[in-house]
Amino acid sequence: MLSPQEQSRYNKQIILPEIKLEGQEKLRSAKVLVIGAGGLGCPVLQYLAAAGVGTIGIVDGDNVEISNLQRQVLYTAEDIGQSKAIVAERKLKALNPHIHINTYAVFLDSKNALELMREYDIIVDGSDNFATRYLINDACIILDKPMVSGAIYKFEGQVSVFNYNNGPTYRCIFPEPPNADESPNCAEIGVIATLPGIIGAIQASEVIKIITGTGEVLSGRLLVIDTLTMSTRIFHFKLNEANKLIRQLQDTDQNCELPIISIQYEELKQLLKEDANVQLIDVREREEHEAGNIGGINIPLSLLASSYHLIDPNNMVVVYCSSGVRSSQYAKLLLQNGFIKVLTLKNGIKYLEVN
């Protein structure tokens, strides 16, 4: 039972008919592990602690650096040089003394992931690299845990919930990580200060919804937010049963570029109806384009290096080819050259009726 002090603390949440006292008690009984106490982890931890999640675990082997303070608002200049996990524990306990905090001042790897995650109900991905993200996903599959994932890139963020109630996994939308040499260095990308707070708050909201059974969880849906235009889009994806067969963990090379998003042809048609500024590009050679296409302009992959000026980086760009291979290469090049709103047509136009 909640104490009178706890009932007063959480009153604004308890009076919600979707939460009530029963939901608040579920929050108190829940165990959530947050992997990464950086840009995403900070707001997730703060909101989960404030909301009354009873047991919160923090996994992070980093120390606070001065460059973190621009966006990791849990820390101050006095914390520089100290363990993020330890500092976060101290500040969260000051925020809410009624909760329990477990700290693990280590980096997640294939040797400790299952042990660290086993005792928790929900796993939150607050990492900044593909290696950890795929590792968390695979461990969640093995342990049958939901994974609340967020990612940030410059001015754009993504949120989704994977492996929830036997739903789709991270690999169902992003089957394999790109090679390490296909993405820019993490230190060179940059991110606007407010973006981690926005995405982290949404992740925390999804955790609360899962625990209390409230609302519709972002399972099978990827929410994409562009803070430059304050526009949002949701991309739907389905479970690939083969991705549930993972039984062993392995480490992956680190990199932090957002993965490329592919959309189905029906989604593309709807997107073109809704947004007149979408740039549709056929990346095949001229003779292939002339033989049949689904519209848009023709800028072949072979000519992209001299054609960036023909593409507006402020608008959504959708690229297509015959099978999806060349368009994926094209999209990676665009991302590496400063474009942030890039989609590819899944499986290309090989099996579509074209003009």
C-alpha positions as CSV (number, residue, x, y, z in Angstrom):
1,M,0.0,0.0,0.0
2,L,1.1,3.5,-0.7
3,S,1.9,5.7,2.3
4,P,0.0,8.9,2.9
5,Q,3.1,10.8,1.8
6,E,3.3,8.8,-1.4
7,Q,-0.4,9.4,-2.1
8,S,0.2,13.1,-1.8
9,R,3.3,13.0,-4.0
10,Y,1.6,11.1,-6.8
11,N,-1.8,12.7,-6.4
12,K,-1.9,14.3,-9.9
13,Q,-1.3,10.9,-11.4
14,I,-3.6,8.9,-9.1
15,I,-6.6,11.1,-9.9
16,L,-6.3,10.2,-13.6
17,P,-9.0,7.7,-14.3
18,E,-6.6,5.7,-16.5
19,I,-4.1,5.4,-13.6
20,K,-5.9,5.6,-10.3
21,L,-4.4,4.1,-7.1
22,E,-4.2,0.7,-8.7
23,G,-2.0,2.0,-11.5
24,Q,0.2,3.9,-9.1
25,E,0.7,0.7,-7.1
26,K,1.7,-1.1,-10.3
27,L,4.3,1.6,-10.8
28,R,5.6,1.1,-7.3
29,S,6.0,-2.6,-7.9
30,A,7.7,-2.3,-11.3
31,K,11.4,-2.8,-12.0
32,V,12.8,-0.9,-15.0
33,L,16.4,-1.0,-16.2
34,V,17.7,2.0,-18.1
35,I,20.8,1.3,-20.2
36,G,22.7,4.6,-20.7
37,A,22.5,7.6,-18.4
38,G,23.3,10.1,-21.1
39,G,21.2,12.3,-23.3
40,L,18.2,9.9,-23.5
41,G,18.8,8.2,-20.1
42,C,18.7,11.5,-18.1
43,P,15.1,12.5,-18.9
44,V,13.9,8.8,-18.8
45,L,15.4,8.4,-15.3
46,Q,14.1,11.7,-14.0
47,Y,10.5,11.1,-15.2
48,L,10.4,7.4,-14.1
49,A,11.7,8.4,-10.7
50,A,9.3,11.2,-10.4
51,A,6.4,9.0,-11.5
52,G,7.1,6.5,-8.8
53,V,8.6,3.5,-10.5
54,G,9.6,1.5,-7.5
55,T,12.9,0.0,-8.7
56,I,15.1,1.6,-11.3
57,G,18.4,0.1,-12.5
58,I,21.1,2.3,-14.2
59,V,23.8,0.9,-16.5
60,D,26.5,3.2,-17.6
61,G,30.3,3.0,-17.4
62,D,31.0,6.6,-18.4
63,N,32.0,9.6,-16.3
64,V,30.4,13.0,-16.6
65,E,32.3,15.3,-19.1
66,I,31.8,19.0,-19.7
67,S,30.5,18.3,-23.2
68,N,27.6,16.3,-21.7
69,L,26.2,19.3,-19.9
70,Q,24.6,20.8,-23.0
71,R,21.9,18.1,-23.1
72,Q,22.3,15.8,-20.1
73,V,20.5,18.0,-17.7
74,L,20.6,15.6,-14.7
75,Y,24.3,16.7,-14.2
76,T,26.0,19.9,-13.3
77,A,29.6,21.2,-13.6
78,E,30.3,19.9,-10.1
79,D,29.7,16.4,-11.3
80,I,32.4,16.4,-14.0
81,G,34.8,13.4,-13.7
82,Q,32.4,11.4,-11.6
83,S,30.5,8.2,-12.5
84,K,27.3,9.0,-14.3
85,A,25.6,6.0,-12.7
86,I,26.6,7.0,-9.2
87,V,25.7,10.7,-9.7
88,A,22.4,9.8,-11.2
89,E,21.6,7.5,-8.3
90,R,22.3,10.3,-5.8
91,K,20.2,12.9,-7.6
92,L,17.2,10.5,-8.2
93,K,17.1,9.6,-4.6
94,A,17.0,13.3,-3.8
95,L,14.2,13.7,-6.2
96,N,12.2,10.7,-4.8
97,P,13.3,9.0,-1.6
98,H,10.5,6.5,-1.9
99,I,12.1,4.5,-4.7
100,H,15.0,2.1,-4.9
101,I,17.9,2.6,-7.3
102,N,20.4,0.0,-8.4
103,T,23.6,1.2,-10.1
104,Y,25.9,-0.7,-12.4
105,A,28.9,1.5,-13.4
106,V,29.8,-0.7,-16.3
107,F,29.3,-0.8,-20.0
108,L,26.8,-3.4,-21.4
109,D,28.4,-6.2,-23.3
110,S,27.5,-9.8,-24.4
111,K,29.0,-11.2,-21.2
112,N,27.0,-9.2,-18.7
113,A,23.8,-8.3,-20.6
114,L,21.6,-11.2,-19.6
115,E,22.7,-11.1,-16.0
116,L,22.0,-7.4,-15.7
117,M,18.7,-7.5,-17.4
118,R,17.2,-10.7,-16.0
119,E,15.5,-9.3,-12.9
120,Y,13.8,-6.3,-14.5
121,D,10.4,-6.1,-16.1
122,I,11.1,-3.5,-18.8
123,I,14.4,-2.5,-20.5
124,V,14.9,1.1,-21.7
125,D,17.5,1.6,-24.5
126,G,19.2,5.0,-23.8
127,S,22.3,4.0,-25.7
128,D,24.0,6.1,-28.4
129,N,25.3,3.4,-30.7
130,F,24.2,0.4,-32.8
131,A,26.3,-2.1,-30.9
132,T,24.5,-1.6,-27.7
133,R,21.1,-1.3,-29.3
134,Y,21.3,-4.6,-31.1
135,L,22.7,-6.2,-28.0
136,I,19.8,-5.0,-25.9
137,N,17.3,-6.2,-28.5
138,D,18.8,-9.6,-28.7
139,A,19.0,-10.0,-25.0
140,C,15.3,-8.9,-24.7
141,I,14.3,-11.6,-27.1
142,I,16.2,-14.2,-25.1
143,L,14.7,-13.1,-21.8
144,D,11.3,-12.1,-23.3
145,K,11.4,-8.5,-22.1
146,P,9.9,-5.4,-23.7
147,M,12.5,-2.9,-25.0
148,V,11.6,0.8,-25.1
149,S,14.0,2.3,-27.6
150,G,14.9,5.9,-28.5
151,A,17.4,7.3,-31.0
152,I,18.5,10.8,-31.8
153,Y,20.4,12.3,-34.8
154,K,21.0,16.1,-35.2
155,F,17.4,17.4,-35.1
156,E,15.5,14.2,-35.6
157,G,14.5,11.5,-33.1
158,Q,12.8,8.1,-33.1
159,V,10.9,6.1,-30.5
160,S,9.4,2.6,-30.6
161,V,8.7,-0.4,-28.3
162,F,10.1,-3.7,-29.4
163,N,9.3,-7.3,-28.3
164,Y,6.2,-6.2,-26.5
165,N,3.6,-9.0,-26.1
166,N,5.3,-11.0,-28.8
167,G,5.4,-8.0,-31.1
168,P,8.0,-7.0,-33.6
169,T,11.7,-6.7,-32.6
170,Y,14.2,-4.0,-33.5
171,R,15.6,-6.3,-36.2
172,C,12.1,-6.5,-37.8
173,I,12.5,-2.9,-38.9
174,F,16.3,-2.6,-39.0
175,P,17.5,-6.2,-39.7
176,E,21.3,-5.5,-39.7
177,P,23.5,-2.6,-38.5
178,P,25.4,-0.7,-41.1
179,N,29.2,-1.2,-41.3
180,A,31.2,1.0,-39.0
181,D,32.7,2.9,-42.0
182,E,29.3,3.8,-43.4
183,S,28.5,6.3,-40.7
184,P,30.1,9.5,-39.4
185,N,31.9,9.6,-36.2
186,C,29.6,10.2,-33.2
187,A,31.5,13.3,-32.1
188,E,31.1,14.9,-35.6
189,I,27.3,14.5,-35.8
190,G,26.0,16.9,-33.2
191,V,22.6,17.1,-31.6
192,I,20.3,20.0,-30.6
193,A,20.1,20.3,-26.8
194,T,16.4,19.8,-26.5
195,L,16.0,16.7,-28.6
196,P,17.1,14.1,-26.1
197,G,14.6,15.6,-23.6
198,I,11.8,15.2,-26.1
199,I,12.6,11.7,-27.1
200,G,13.5,10.6,-23.5
201,A,10.2,11.9,-22.2
202,I,8.3,9.9,-24.8
203,Q,10.2,6.8,-23.8
204,A,9.3,7.3,-20.2
205,S,5.7,7.8,-21.2
206,E,5.8,4.4,-23.0
207,V,7.2,2.7,-19.9
208,I,4.4,4.1,-17.8
209,K,1.8,3.0,-20.3
210,I,3.2,-0.5,-20.3
211,I,3.3,-0.8,-16.5
212,T,-0.2,0.6,-16.0
213,G,-1.8,-1.0,-19.0
214,T,-2.9,2.5,-20.3
215,G,-3.3,3.7,-23.9
216,E,-1.8,2.2,-27.0
217,V,1.9,1.2,-26.8
218,L,4.2,2.0,-29.8
219,S,4.6,-1.6,-30.7
220,G,4.9,-2.3,-34.4
221,R,5.1,1.5,-34.9
222,L,8.1,3.8,-35.2
223,L,7.5,7.4,-34.3
224,V,9.8,9.9,-36.0
225,I,10.0,13.5,-34.9
226,D,11.7,16.3,-36.9
227,T,12.2,19.2,-34.5
228,L,13.2,21.6,-37.4
229,T,9.7,21.5,-38.7
230,M,8.0,20.0,-35.6
231,S,6.5,17.3,-37.8
232,T,5.9,13.7,-36.9
233,R,5.4,10.5,-38.8
234,I,4.6,7.0,-37.8
235,F,5.9,4.0,-39.8
236,H,4.3,0.6,-39.3
237,F,6.2,-2.7,-39.4
238,K,5.4,-6.3,-38.7
239,L,7.0,-9.2,-36.8
240,N,9.4,-11.4,-38.7
241,E,9.2,-14.7,-36.8
242,A,12.8,-15.5,-37.7
243,N,14.0,-12.6,-35.5
244,K,12.6,-14.4,-32.5
245,L,15.0,-17.3,-32.9
246,I,18.0,-15.5,-31.4
247,R,19.5,-17.7,-28.6
248,Q,23.1,-16.3,-28.3
249,L,24.5,-12.8,-27.9
250,Q,27.4,-11.3,-29.8
251,D,29.1,-7.9,-29.7
252,T,28.9,-5.6,-32.7
253,D,31.1,-2.8,-33.9
254,Q,30.1,0.7,-32.6
255,N,28.6,3.5,-34.6
256,C,25.8,5.9,-33.9
257,E,24.1,7.0,-37.2
258,L,20.4,6.5,-37.3
259,P,19.5,3.4,-39.4
260,I,17.8,3.9,-42.8
261,I,14.1,3.7,-42.7
262,S,12.3,1.8,-45.5
263,I,8.6,2.2,-46.4
264,Q,6.2,0.1,-48.3
265,Y,4.8,1.4,-51.7
266,E,1.3,2.0,-50.2
267,E,2.9,4.2,-47.5
268,L,4.8,6.0,-50.1
269,K,1.6,6.8,-52.1
270,Q,0.0,8.1,-48.9
271,L,3.0,10.2,-48.1
272,L,3.0,11.8,-51.5
273,K,-0.6,12.7,-51.1
274,E,-0.1,14.3,-47.7
275,D,3.1,16.2,-48.4
276,A,3.7,18.0,-51.8
277,N,7.3,18.8,-50.8
278,V,8.4,15.2,-50.7
279,Q,11.2,14.6,-53.2
280,L,10.9,11.3,-55.0
281,I,14.2,10.2,-56.7
282,D,14.8,7.2,-59.0
283,V,18.4,6.3,-58.4
284,R,18.6,3.9,-61.4
285,E,20.4,4.7,-64.6
286,R,18.6,6.8,-67.2
287,E,17.7,3.9,-69.5
288,E,16.1,2.1,-66.6
289,H,14.1,5.1,-65.6
290,E,12.9,5.6,-69.2
291,A,11.8,2.0,-69.4
292,G,9.4,2.4,-66.5
293,N,9.2,4.3,-63.2
294,I,6.8,5.4,-60.5
295,G,7.5,9.1,-60.9
296,G,10.0,11.5,-59.4
297,I,13.2,12.8,-60.8
298,N,16.0,10.6,-62.0
299,I,19.4,11.2,-60.3
300,P,21.4,7.9,-60.8
301,L,23.6,6.7,-58.0
302,S,26.6,7.0,-60.4
303,L,25.9,10.8,-60.6
304,L,25.0,11.6,-57.0
305,A,28.5,13.0,-56.1
306,S,28.0,15.9,-58.5
307,S,24.2,16.2,-57.9
308,Y,23.7,17.0,-54.3
309,H,22.7,20.6,-55.2
310,L,19.6,19.3,-57.0
311,I,18.2,17.8,-53.7
312,D,16.7,20.1,-51.0
313,P,18.0,19.0,-47.6
314,N,15.0,20.6,-45.9
315,N,12.5,18.3,-47.5
316,M,11.7,14.7,-47.1
317,V,13.6,12.6,-49.6
318,V,12.4,9.2,-50.8
319,V,14.7,7.1,-53.0
320,Y,13.9,4.0,-55.0
321,C,15.6,1.6,-57.4
322,S,14.8,-1.9,-58.7
323,S,15.4,-4.0,-55.6
324,G,16.3,-1.6,-52.8
325,V,20.1,-2.3,-52.9
326,R,21.1,0.9,-54.7
327,S,18.6,3.0,-53.0
328,S,20.0,1.9,-49.6
329,Q,23.5,2.9,-50.7
330,Y,22.1,6.2,-52.0
331,A,20.4,6.9,-48.7
332,K,23.5,6.3,-46.7
333,L,25.4,8.8,-48.8
334,L,22.7,11.4,-48.3
335,L,22.8,10.9,-44.5
336,Q,26.6,11.2,-44.5
337,N,26.3,14.5,-46.4
338,G,23.9,16.2,-44.0
339,F,20.5,15.1,-45.1
340,I,18.3,14.0,-42.2
341,K,14.9,13.1,-43.7
342,V,15.7,10.2,-46.0
343,L,13.5,7.1,-46.7
344,T,13.9,4.2,-49.1
345,L,11.3,2.2,-50.9
346,K,11.3,-1.3,-49.5
347,N,12.2,-4.0,-52.1
348,G,12.2,-1.4,-54.9
349,I,9.9,-1.4,-57.9
350,K,10.9,-4.7,-59.3
351,Y,7.5,-6.3,-58.6
352,L,5.3,-3.2,-59.1
353,E,3.4,-2.1,-62.2
354,V,5.3,0.9,-63.5
355,N,4.6,3.3,-66.4
